[in-house]
Amino acid sequence: MEHLRPITLPGITIRLLLMMGTVLSISVNAATAPEIKNISASKGDRIIISGKNFGDKCGHCEVLAKYSKSLTYSLPVERWSQNKITARLPDLNQNNLNVNLQVKTKEGATPQRPFRLRRQEKLLSTMLRQHMLRVGDKGEDIFKIPGGKLSCNKPTEIFNRSELRILERRFADASIIKRPSPGCEQCSPVVVRWYNEPTGRLKYELRIYTRTVEGICTDRLRHGT
């Protein structure tokens, strides 16, 4: 006698049509799994993930960002709908800009998709120096760099890079010989070494750029993902 025997697996229902112990046919009704179609940058550190089958937001639904082999982070989500998710992808002061993104829903998880993190850089200060002693001279100019303490969910401006621009030069020169590491919380100074020969003249500006980063929230860390 024929009968249907259902077999339920996570996200999949399989019905076997049996007759006298023999499988005659198999029909599979796979639950629709989430799928990422596109990821685009939006205002600030926001990203928009477009796709399908994201469903309604649930307690364990989340967007995961793999910043490195040892750091997987649950992103703050601002909007969640069936086909579009808006989330924040903060700069967590990691060396790597290439992250892998994944959406987890009730029905499963999407494959990881690569995305390049955008750093929000801005000019913090411009400092001008000039040297024009007629008998010639040389020396080092030292510029202090402010640090910053990182904390959870708090955007903080920290040092990113320095840039030396020569504005006027005659029998003279200058170069940066020391600078702090990008992302430093306690930063060493920038040191510019310079010289001008007799009748020489030197004028330069040092530009300091910062970027916006956030400290890691421990409750957003995910392991084994």
Summary of the structure (lengths in Angstrom):
residues: 225
radius of gyration: 28.4
end to end distance: 46.7
largest distance: 110.7
contacts: 636
relative contact order: 0.17
helix: 1%
strand: 64%
